[in-house]
Amino acid sequence: MNRTLAFTTAALVASVTTSGLANAQDRSGWPDNFTVGTASQGGTYFAYGSGWANFVAENLDVSGGAEITGGPVQNMALVHTGDVGFGLTTMGPAREALEGNSPLAPGMKMDNVCAMFPMYQTPFSVTALKDSGITSISEIPDGSTIGFGPSGSTSDSYFPRMMGTLGVEYERRNGSWSDLGAQLQDGLIDVVAFAAGIPIPAVSQLEVQTDINIIEFTEEEMEKITAEFPVSEFTIPASTYSSLEEPARAVSMWNFAIANCDLPESFVYEVTKLTMENNDKMMSIHKAARSTVPENVDKNTVLPFHPGAARWFNENGHEIEDSMIK
């Protein structure tokens, strides 16, 4: 995959004076620059990760930017090897990578990856064109072509198995979310199975250009999926998309920002502090950041926390046990 480094050159968010260079106590060993592993364009990871990278770079005076990747699975590998300093991942792929079961590197235990802070939940949802007549998962015709996102992404890792559990027979298609959205609109594929923070840019763009159905899980389907996979029940608020008239049932998986465990403690502390103490700025980057708050730190039960991140949480009343710190 071609990687594109997008190092920040212009301010996208306002400067924050309460956290930043002036408050950084120890910059010894800090990198000259950093990169955040995100995912494909058109998805929430890219929008969230690019904005967050710019926000950190501007306020800590360290050059940084986002890199387009294959998503959570690849980000675990890139952060583990140190090819990127930071990344975004979901708990399912994180557990598999930590245990040495990553499809990218079977047998390699990616244990040099540390958790930083909670991001948001990734809902799994299905979208089809309105004129397809598909209004439920059970109505997806056998042999339909379904887009599952970039190869190795959270959606690609779990949604095909979920569809199989629900008895759907399909042809698999991979690609970026924006790519798959365009293919759906052009009639080249039948359904897109999205797994991304909401609102998903590609879905928001789709519903501006055409009529779509955002398909929810039935109660029975949710019971089957939550029993089989590391996901929990979730509700997509009706206000998320203009195509929704009422809340939609879905399932979700938590996302966390991750860091290479070898990064300096003081650097990761300042990055965590900046992020956790400025939720309004994070919300201006992406609405999914409404869940990027300290209270959700307990949603990580998989990865050890970076000592720098753990120090900030412990100092601010969100205790992380020693056994969960690298």
N, C-alpha and C positions, 0 to 999 in steps of 0.2 A: 504494500500500500504506500502510495506517495504520501509523505508527511509534509504538512505545511506549517511552518513556524510563523506565528503572527505576533511578533514582539510589539508591545504597545508603543505608539508614537504620539498619541494624542489623548487628552483627558476625556473619558466617557462618563465619569461620575465625579461629583464634587469632592474636593479634598477634605479629609477629616483631620481635625487638629487634636481631638481628644486621644487618638491613638495614632502612632506613626513614628517617624524618625526621631522626633524630639523625646519620645518616651522609651526608645530602644536603649536599654542599659548596657548591653554588651554585644558588639557587632563582630567580635573576633571569630574568624572562620566562616563568616557569612559568604554565600556564593555571590559572584558578580552578577549572575542572572539566574532565572529559574523558568521552567516550563511546566505547564499544567496539561496532562493528558486528558482529553475530553471524549469526543465521539464524532459522528458524522454531522455535517451541516444540515440544518432543518430540524434537529432534535434539541431537547432541553439541555443535555450535557454541554453541547457546544456553546449555546447562548449563555448558560449559567457560568461555565468554566472560563469562557473568554472574558466576560464581564468581571468575574472575581479576580482573574489574573491581572487585569488592568487596575482594578481597585487596589490590590496589594502593591503592585509595582509603583503606583503613584504615591501611595502613602508611606511606604517604607523605603522609597528611593532606591529600589533594586530593579533593574531591567527584567521584565518578564512578559510572558504571553502564553497563548494557548496553542496546542498541537492537535490537529485532526487525527483521531485514532479509530480503531475498531470498537471502542467502548470499554465497558468494565473489565472484561476478560483480559484484553490486551493491556489495559492500564495497570492491572496488577503486575503483569510481567515487566512493563516498562519502568514502573516505580521500584520493583524488586531489584532490577539490574542497575538502577541509577540512571537509565537513559533519560528519564524525566524525574524531576524532584517531587512533584505533586501529581495527583490524579484523582479521578472520581470513580467510585465503584459501587456496586450493590452487594448486599450481604450474601446472596447465594453464590455468585462467582467468587467472592472473597473467601468463603469457606472452602470451596473446591480447590482454589489456588493454594491456600494455606496447607491443605491436606495433601497436596501433590497430585490433585486430580484435574488440573486445568487442561482443557483440550488443546491449548497451545503448546504445553510442555508437560506431558504426562510423566509423573514420577518426580518432578522438581517441586520441592516444597518452597513456596514463595514466602519465606519467613522474615524477609527484610522490609516488609511493608507494615507501616504503623497507621492507626486511625488518628484523625485529627478532630473532626467535628461532624455533627449530623447535618445532612442537607435537606432531604425531603423524601417522601415515599414515591415510588414509581408505580403508578397504576397500570395494569394490563387491560387494554381496551381494544375493541374491534371496530373498524370503520369500513363502510361500503357506500357506493353511490346509491342515492335514493331510487333511481330508476332501475336498479338491479332487482328490487323487490326483496332483498335480504334484510330482514328485521330482527333475526335471532341467530345464534350460533348454529342451532339445529337446522336452519334453513339454508346454510351454506351448501351448495350442490357438491356432490362427490366429484373430485377431479378439479375443483376450483384452484386457481393460482392465487396463493396467499403470499404477500410480502411480509417478511419477518425482520426487516431491518438489516443493518450491516452484519456480515458474517462474524460470529463470535460475540455479538452484543448480548445484553441480558435477554432481550426479546428473542433473539435467534437461539439462545441456549435453552430457554424454558418454554416459549409459546408453542413451538412445534409439538413438544411432548404433551403440553396441556391440550392442544387440539386432538391429539391422538387419544388421550384419556377420555375426551368427550365424543369420540367416535367420528371425528371429521377426517375425511380422506381428501388430500390436497396435493398440489404441485408446489414445491418450495421456490421462493424467489428472494434473493438478497439484494441489498442496495442501501444507499443513504435514505433517510426519511423523506427528504425533499424529492429525491429521485422516485421513490415508490409512490409518493403522493401524486406526482405528475403522471406516472404510469397508470395509476388508478383512474385519474381524471380522463386519460386518453383511452381507457378501456382495454389496456394491455394486461392488466391483472384484475382480479375480481374483488379482493379484500386486502386490507392492510391490518396486520395485528401489531398494534403499537405497544411499546413499553417505554414510557418516558414521563418525566414530570409534567404536570399540567399547569397551564395550557400548553399543548404541544404545538410549536410553531407551524409544522407542516399541516396539522389538522385545522388550525385557525386560518391558514391560507386557503386550504381546500374549500372550507365552507363559505369563504368570500366569493370563490369562483364558480361553485356548483352546489347542488343540493346533495347532502350526505346523510346517512344514518349512522349514528354512534350507537353501537350495539352493546347492551349490557348482558351480564351473566344472569341466568335464572338462579333462584335459591338452591335448587338441586345441583346445578353446575358448580356453584360456589362451594358447596359442601364437598364435592368430589375433588376439586382443585386444591382447596386448603388442606385436605387430608393427605394429599399426595405430594405437594410441593411446599417449599419454605416461603409461603406467602400468607397474608392475612386479609380479612375482608376490608373493603374500602368503598367509599361512596364518592362519585364524581359530582360535585355540586352543579346544579342546573345552570348557575351563572357562569360556569367555565366556558361554555360554547353556546353560540346563538342557536345551534341545531338541537340543543337539549331543552325540552319543555319541563322536565322534572329530573331530580337526581337519578343517577344511573349506578347500578350495582357493578362493582369491579373487585379485583384482588390487587394487592400491592406488595412491594418489597422495598425495604429501607435502603437509602443511599448515604454513603459517608465520603467525605474528602479524606484522602490518604496521602502519606508522605513517606519518602525513603527514610528508614530509621536512622541512617547515618547523618542526616541533616543536623546542624547545630541546634541544641536545645533552645537557646535564646532566640534564634530565628523563627523556629516553629511556634514558640511562645508568642512572639509579637504578631505573627500571622493569625494565630488563633484568637488572640485578644482583639485585633482589629475586626475580624469577622464577627465574633460573638457579641461585641459591644456596639455594633452598628447595623442592626437588622433593617432599619429603614433604608440604608444605602444598599443592602443586599436585595431588598424588595424592589428597589428601582432597577436592579439588574434583571431579575426575573421573579414573577409572582410566586413561584414555587418556593422561594426562600422564606415564605411565611413560617415554614417549619424549621428553618435554620436557626434554632434557638437552643440555649444551653439545656433546657428541660428535656430535650430529646436525646441527650448524650447516652442515656441508658439503653437506647435501641441497638447499640453495638454490643453483641455478646460473642463476637467472632474474633476480631483482630485486637492485638495489644495496642494500647495507646502510646503515641510518641511522648517521651518524658516532658517535652515542652508544652504540648497540648494538655497533658494531664495536670501539669502545674497550674495552668490557668483555671481549669475546671475546679481543682481542689481549693484554690485560693478564693473561688467565688461561690462556694457552697454546694458544688455538685461533685460529691465524693466519688473518686475512682479508686477502687481497691488496688493495692500494690500488685496483686496477682494479674491485673489487667494492664500493667504498665511495662513496657519493654525494658 
